Amino acid sequence: MKALITGITGFAGSHLAEFLLTEGCEVFGTRRVRSPMGNLAQVADKLTLVDCELADATAVRDAVKAAQPDLIFHLAAQSFVPASWAYPGFTLFNNIGAQLNVFQAVRELKLEPRILVACSSEEYGRAEEKDLPLNEDSPLRPLSPYGVSKVAQDMLGHQYHASYGLAIIRTRAFNHTGPRRGEVFVTSNFARQIAEIELGKREPVVYVGNLTAQRDFTDVRDVVRAYFLACTEGEPGEVYNICSGEAVSIRQILDTLLALAQREVEIKEDPARLRPSDVQVLRGDATKLTQATGWRPQIKLRQTLADLLEYWREKLKN
């Protein structure tokens, strides 16, 4: 099969590219000019990369035409929640517009790929303890511009399936992490700080934000496997949660990383790391995906965090 990944140079995109290659797929990917290629270092020579600004409808159409994909994985987005507070307009127009261009390209070219739209648990937003675990029928009450943009992507996917018959499957992935996670994200930020301390590149202090928030974490390598199974075995028009079903506090994440650290460190709160509003707890239910595809997470959180910390240790040595 031919697979096209938007956002292939990113965190999840690079892991998905590696996974699809092991499945025997011919992999195409869109990238922005001058996008860093470090995440694809191990497999770049096995991919077909297309320079494409997803805000440019003509460029998207040309990329889809060149790939003639059987599968499209639309992962590209502005995905950092705090940045969506600083740049709400960019987040909304970028995330919605890019997806619209992909859908329109498929329609105009009269292709019939299965399309996975990578949405987010941030769509659920404010949730009370009584609402947990969150399933696909839980109300969507986003608390950030990013969350709003993902609700729009989600509903746009539903609409294009219902109106035009596109084989669109939507997923709502809860928090995921692992090697190559961007340093602005909390797990990777903690891991990088610890690795810098171990290497003597900073004082032995880890700066933190809200440690009481609870999130449902899954290893990125399990998540991209879920993307593939949802796209190939899921029902078009449906939406599926991707999650572990367990919530851990950010404090627990930090404590696990500190237990893996080779130095004693101090913890200090940084007010700049606090958000205008924060979802206090997110815990999902992936029963629907498991029943449809047999998917279950396989990698334990401690192993994920150990791999993430080792990634930063190796990266910062260079």
N, C-alpha and C positions, 0 to 999 in steps of 0.2 A: 504493500500500500504506500501511497505517497501522502505524507503528512506535512502541513504547513503550520509553523508556530509563529505567532506574533509575540514579540518580546523574548526572542530566543536567547539573547545575550544576558538576560536577567537571571535572578536567583532560581525561580522555579523553571523558567524556560530552558536553562542550561541542563538542569537535571532531567527534564522531560526529554530533551534531545538525546541525551545519553541512553535513557530508558527505551525510547522508540527505536534507536539503532539496534539494541539488543533484541527487539521484537522483529527485526528484519525490515523495518520501514525505510523508505527513501525520504530523507528529512530535508525540508526547505525551511528557511527562517527569514523573517524580516528584521532588519536592524536599521537604526539611524546612522547616518554618516558620522564617522569618528566615535561610534560606540565602543567602549572598552571590550576587548575580546578575551580577557583573562579567564572568565568563567567557562569558555569553550576551548581552552587550550588543549585539552586532551582529545578532542573530537573534531576540531574545526576542519580538518582536511577530509572529513567524511560527510560534510554537510554542503548544501547549496544555499548560500546566503545572498539575500537580495536587499540592496540599499533602498529603503522605503520609509518616507515620513507618513505615518498613518493618518495624519490630518489632511493629507493630499489624496482626494478621492481617485484621481487618475493614477497616481503611483500605486495605490492599493489595488486597483483593478489590474494594472500591469503585473503586479506581483502574484496575484491570484491566477491570472491567465498563464503566467510562466510556470507556476507550480502544478496546475491542474490537479489539485489535491483531492484525495478520497476523504481525508480527515483534516479539519482545521481546529487548532487549539488557540483560542483568542485569549492570551494571557497579558498582553501589553496594557499597562495602565500606570497612572500616578497612584502608587499604592501605600504611601506613607501618611498615616492619619494626621500627625501634627502638621505636616506640610499642607494638608488640605485646609487647615484653619488659616494659614498664612496666605495661601493661594487658592481660595475656593473657586473662583471663576475658571482658572486653568484646569483644576481638577475635574470640574464638571464638564467643560467643553472637550477637554482631551479624552476623558474616559468614555463619554457618550459618543462623541463624534467619530472616534477611531472605530468603534464597534459598528456604528451605522455604515461607515464606508466599507467595512468587510462584508456586511450583509448585502449592501447594494451591489457590490462587485459580483458576488455569487449570483444574484438575481439577473444582472445584466448579461453575464456570461452564460447563463442557463446551465450552470453546474449543479450537481446534486451531492455535495459532500455532507458528511455528518459534522456538525459544528459544535464544539464545546465552548461555552462562555464561562470563564472563571469569575464567579461572583464571590461574595464574602459574608462571613458571620457578622461583620459590622452592620449589615442590613438589619439585624434583629435589634441592635441598640439596647435601649433600656429594657431590662428583664428583671422581674422579681423572682425570689427564691421559689415561689409557688409555680412559676412558669417553666422551671427547669425539669428535665433537659429540654432544650429547644429542638423541635422538629420542623419539618418543612411547612407545616401549617401554622406555626407560631406567628404572631403579628410582627410586622416589620415597623420598627420605631427607631430609625437611625439617629445617632447623636453627633454626627460629624458630617462635614461636606463630602468626605470620602464615602461614608456610609450611604448618603443620599445618591451619590453617583453610581454606586453599585446596585442600589434598588432600581435606578433608571435602566442600567444595563440588563438587569434581571428581567424587568418588565418588557423591555424592548425585544429581548430574546423570545419571551412568551408571545408577544404580538406578531413578530415576523414568522413564527411557526404557525400561529393561528390564522394569520391573514394570507400568507404566501406559501405555506407548506414546507418551509425550510426545516431540515432535520436538525433542530437546535436542541441541545441538552445543556441545562444550566447546573452548575455546582456552587454550593456555598461552603467554601473551605474555611474552617476555623483556623486559629493561629497555627502556623507551621514554621519550622526552623531547621537548622542543620548547616553543614559546611557551605560557605559562600554567602550566607545571609548578609545583607547589607548592614553596615555598622550603625546605621541610624535606628535599627530595630533593637528592642530591649535586650533580647537574649544575646545577640551578636555584640551589642555595645558593651555589655558586662564582660563577655568573653574577651573582647579586644582589650579592655582596660586591664583585666587580670594578666593577659599575655604581655602587655607593655610593662606592667609592674615586675613580672618575672624576669623580663629582659633588661630591667634597670632603666627603662625609657621614661618612667614617670614615678611620681611619689606613690607610696603604698596606700592610696586612697581610692576607693571605688565610689563614684558619684551616681546617685540614684534619684528616681522620681517616686511615683506612687507604687509602693510595694504591696499594698493590700489588695489590689485588683486581682481577680482570678480569671484565668484563661484556660482554654482547652487546646493543648498543644499536640501536634502530630509531626513526625519527621517528614521533611520535604520529599524524601525518597518514597515514602508511603503515599504521600499526596499525589505525586505525578503518576504513580501506578493507578491510583483511584481515578485520575483524569482520563487515562487511557481506557480503563474498564467502563467508566461512565459513558465515554464517547462511543465506544464500540458495542457495548451491550445494554446501555441505558435506553430508555424509551424517549424518543423525540417529543419535545413539549413538556417534559417533566423536569423537576429540580431535585437535586440530591445534596444532602449535607455530607461533608467530609470532616471527620473529627474522631477523637479517641473516646469520647464519652466521659472523660474525667477532667475535672478542673483543678488546677494548681495555682497557688498565689505566686505573684512575681517574687515575693520574698523566698518562696521555696525554690524557685529557679536560681536565684542568687545564691542561696545556701548550698545548692548542689554544685554550682560552679566553684564556689569558695572551697568546698570539700575536695575538689579536684586540683585546686591551685597549689603551687609550690612555694608560696610566700604568705605570710600573715598580712592581712590588710584591714584598713579602717573603712567604715561605711559612712558617707555623708550625703544628706539630701541636697539636691540642687533644684531650687524653685523653678528654674527655666525648663526643667523636664516635666513639669506638671501641666496638664491640659485644661482648657476652659471647662470642659465637661468630660467625664470618663465613664465608660461602661464598667460597672463594678464587678460583674460576674458574667461569664459566658461559658456555658457547657452544652454540648450538642448531643444529638441522637442520630447515629448513622445507620439505623436499622433499615431504612428504605434502600440505601445503597447496597448494604450487605445482602439483602434479599434479592436485589436485582442482579448483582454481579458476583457475590461471594467475597467481596473485598473486606478485609479487616486490617487494621494497623499491625505491623510486625516488629517495629523497632522501638525499644523502650526509651523513655525520655532521658534517662541518665546516659545511655549510649549516645543519643543525639547530641546532648550537651558536651559530652567528652569529645566527640568528633568535631564539634564546632570550636571548642577551645584549642584542640590540636591544629585545626585549620589556621587559626590566628597565630599560634606559635610558629608554624612553618612560614606563613606569609610575612610575618614581621621580622624574621631572621634575615630576609633578603634586603 
